């Protein structure tokens, strides 16, 4: 258990360091907004949190000139925006806190899954490390500097999936979206329940899954 806790804390520390550095490196007349990648997506999430901060439950699109109906519901961003209104905490700090707590939830769910899949400690630890730290060799694509044209290079279809799709890799997800981390946690718990349902023939686990 101590190995899992140490591994989780190390992962969270490593993936939090870029945020700390970004905060410290911000010029006096500017501030770090709390995210490193994918500003287009994250800008939408912040727009929803701003509306929740104003007390709105249904969200509208703030990125168009015309008035749009408020029909979108997203509980995560509503909760974060509401907490900001209640506690007076900045949205960027809440976003970072949500990312950190999402990382804790994802790692805890993964530990629960690997402990269910194998009785061998070395297999469990190896699986945990492979799942959390394994990505791919997509970074080799950018050794050719002609392919690197700033952050936009991450969005082109020709870029390797392991440098542009955070949902596919837990380590990458730890650097990006809180909701992706929570989704991965749910997926790991569902897999655990499905495995137990097959092995133990328990309908309750199948229903949970």
C-alpha positions as CSV (number, residue, x, y, z in Angstrom):
1,X,0.0,0.0,0.0
2,X,2.9,2.4,0.8
3,X,4.3,1.8,-2.7
4,X,1.0,2.9,-4.3
5,X,0.8,6.0,-2.1
6,X,4.4,6.9,-2.8
7,X,3.8,6.4,-6.6
8,X,0.7,8.4,-6.6
9,X,2.3,11.3,-4.6
10,X,5.3,11.2,-7.0
11,X,3.0,11.4,-10.1
12,X,1.0,14.2,-8.6
13,X,4.2,16.1,-7.7
14,X,5.8,15.7,-11.1
15,X,2.6,16.7,-12.9
16,X,2.1,19.7,-10.6
17,X,5.6,21.1,-11.0
18,X,4.9,22.7,-14.4
19,X,2.0,24.6,-12.9
20,X,4.1,25.9,-10.0
21,X,6.8,27.0,-12.5
22,X,4.3,28.7,-14.7
23,X,2.9,30.6,-11.7
24,X,6.4,31.7,-10.6
25,X,7.5,32.7,-14.2
26,X,4.5,34.9,-14.9
27,X,5.5,38.5,-15.6
28,X,4.3,41.1,-13.1
29,X,1.6,42.5,-15.5
30,X,0.3,39.0,-16.3
31,X,-0.9,35.9,-14.5
32,X,-1.0,32.2,-15.2
33,X,-4.6,31.1,-15.9
34,X,-4.1,27.6,-14.4
35,X,-3.8,25.4,-17.5
36,X,-0.9,24.4,-19.8
37,X,-2.5,22.9,-22.9
38,X,-5.6,23.1,-25.2
39,X,-6.7,26.7,-24.5
40,X,-9.7,26.4,-26.8
41,X,-11.3,23.6,-24.8
42,X,-10.3,25.0,-21.4
43,X,-11.6,28.4,-22.3
44,X,-15.1,26.9,-22.8
45,X,-14.9,25.3,-19.3
46,X,-13.9,28.6,-17.8
47,X,-16.8,30.3,-19.6
48,X,-19.2,27.8,-17.9
49,X,-17.6,28.3,-14.5
50,X,-17.9,32.1,-14.9
51,X,-21.6,31.7,-15.6
52,X,-22.0,29.4,-12.6
53,X,-20.1,32.0,-10.6
54,X,-22.9,34.4,-11.6
55,X,-25.5,32.0,-10.3
56,X,-26.6,30.4,-13.6
57,X,-27.3,26.7,-13.7
58,X,-28.0,26.5,-17.5
59,X,-25.1,27.7,-19.6
60,X,-25.0,29.6,-22.9
61,X,-22.3,30.0,-25.5
62,X,-20.2,33.1,-24.7
63,X,-18.0,32.8,-27.8
64,X,-20.5,34.0,-30.4
65,X,-21.7,37.6,-31.1
66,X,-25.4,36.6,-31.2
67,X,-27.3,35.9,-28.0
68,X,-27.8,32.1,-27.6
69,X,-30.2,30.2,-25.4
70,X,-29.0,28.9,-22.0
71,X,-29.6,25.1,-22.4
72,X,-26.2,23.5,-21.5
73,X,-25.9,21.7,-18.2
74,X,-22.5,20.5,-16.8
75,X,-22.5,19.7,-13.1
76,X,-18.7,19.7,-12.6
77,X,-18.2,23.2,-13.9
78,X,-21.4,24.4,-12.1
79,X,-20.0,23.1,-8.8
80,X,-16.6,24.7,-9.3
81,X,-18.1,28.0,-10.3
82,X,-20.5,27.9,-7.3
83,X,-17.7,27.1,-4.9
84,X,-15.8,30.1,-6.3
85,X,-18.9,32.3,-5.6
86,X,-19.3,31.0,-2.1
87,X,-15.6,31.0,-1.0
88,X,-14.2,33.8,-3.1
89,X,-11.5,31.5,-4.6
90,X,-10.2,32.2,-8.1
91,X,-11.4,29.9,-10.8
92,X,-7.9,29.1,-11.9
93,X,-7.0,27.9,-8.4
94,X,-10.2,25.8,-8.2
95,X,-9.5,24.3,-11.6
96,X,-6.0,23.3,-10.4
97,X,-7.4,21.8,-7.2
98,X,-10.0,19.9,-9.2
99,X,-7.2,18.5,-11.5
100,X,-5.2,17.5,-8.4
101,X,-8.1,15.8,-6.7
102,X,-9.1,14.1,-10.0
103,X,-5.6,12.7,-10.2
104,X,-6.0,11.3,-6.7
105,X,-9.3,9.7,-7.6
106,X,-7.9,8.2,-10.8
107,X,-4.9,6.7,-9.1
108,X,-7.0,5.3,-6.3
109,X,-9.4,3.7,-8.7
110,X,-6.5,2.3,-10.7
111,X,-5.0,0.8,-7.6
112,X,-8.3,-0.8,-6.8
113,X,-8.4,-2.3,-10.3
114,X,-4.9,-3.7,-10.3
115,X,-5.3,-5.2,-6.8
116,X,-8.4,-7.0,-8.1
117,X,-6.7,-8.3,-11.3
118,X,-3.6,-9.9,-9.7
119,X,-2.6,-11.4,-6.3
120,X,1.1,-10.8,-7.1
121,X,2.5,-7.6,-5.7
122,X,5.2,-7.1,-8.4
123,X,2.6,-7.6,-11.1
124,X,0.3,-5.0,-9.4
125,X,3.0,-2.4,-9.1
126,X,4.3,-3.0,-12.6
127,X,0.7,-2.7,-14.0
128,X,0.2,0.5,-12.0
129,X,3.4,2.1,-13.3
130,X,2.8,1.0,-16.9
131,X,-0.7,2.4,-16.8
132,X,0.3,5.7,-15.3
133,X,3.6,6.4,-16.8
134,X,3.4,4.6,-20.2
135,X,2.6,6.7,-23.2
136,X,4.4,6.2,-26.5
137,X,7.1,7.5,-28.7
138,X,5.0,10.3,-30.2
139,X,7.5,12.9,-29.0
140,X,10.0,11.6,-31.6
141,X,7.7,13.3,-34.2
142,X,8.8,16.7,-32.9
143,X,12.5,16.0,-33.1
144,X,12.1,17.4,-36.6
145,X,11.7,21.1,-35.8
146,X,10.0,21.8,-39.1
147,X,7.0,20.0,-37.7
148,X,6.8,22.3,-34.6
149,X,5.0,25.5,-35.2
150,X,3.9,26.3,-31.6
151,X,1.0,24.9,-29.6
152,X,-1.1,24.5,-32.8
153,X,1.1,21.5,-33.8
154,X,-0.7,19.5,-31.1
155,X,-4.0,19.8,-32.9
156,X,-3.1,18.7,-36.4
157,X,-4.4,15.3,-37.5
158,X,-0.9,14.2,-38.4
159,X,0.5,14.6,-34.9
160,X,0.8,11.3,-32.9
161,X,-2.2,10.5,-30.7
162,X,-0.1,10.4,-27.6
163,X,0.7,14.1,-27.8
164,X,-2.7,15.4,-28.7
165,X,-5.3,13.1,-27.0
166,X,-5.1,13.4,-23.2
167,X,-8.0,11.0,-22.7
168,X,-5.9,8.1,-24.0
169,X,-3.0,8.3,-21.5
170,X,-3.3,8.8,-17.7
171,X,0.0,10.7,-17.3
172,X,-1.0,13.2,-20.1
173,X,-4.5,13.5,-18.5
174,X,-2.8,14.5,-15.2
175,X,-1.5,17.6,-17.0
176,X,-4.8,18.6,-18.5
177,X,-8.5,18.1,-17.6
178,X,-10.2,17.3,-14.2
179,X,-13.2,15.8,-15.9
180,X,-11.0,13.4,-17.9
181,X,-9.4,12.2,-14.7
182,X,-12.7,11.6,-13.0
183,X,-13.9,9.8,-16.1
184,X,-10.9,7.5,-16.1
185,X,-11.5,6.8,-12.4
186,X,-15.1,5.8,-13.3
187,X,-13.8,3.6,-16.1
188,X,-11.3,1.8,-13.8
189,X,-14.0,1.2,-11.2
190,X,-16.4,-0.1,-13.9
191,X,-13.7,-2.5,-15.1
192,X,-13.1,-3.7,-11.6
193,X,-16.8,-4.4,-11.1
194,X,-17.1,-6.1,-14.4
195,X,-14.2,-8.4,-13.7
196,X,-15.6,-9.3,-10.2
197,X,-19.0,-9.9,-11.8
198,X,-17.4,-12.4,-14.2
199,X,-15.2,-14.2,-11.7
200,X,-17.7,-14.3,-8.8
201,X,-20.9,-14.4,-10.8
202,X,-22.4,-11.6,-8.8
203,X,-25.2,-9.6,-10.4
204,X,-24.6,-6.8,-8.0
205,X,-21.1,-6.1,-9.4
206,X,-22.5,-6.4,-12.9
207,X,-25.1,-3.8,-12.1
208,X,-22.5,-1.5,-10.6
209,X,-20.3,-1.9,-13.7
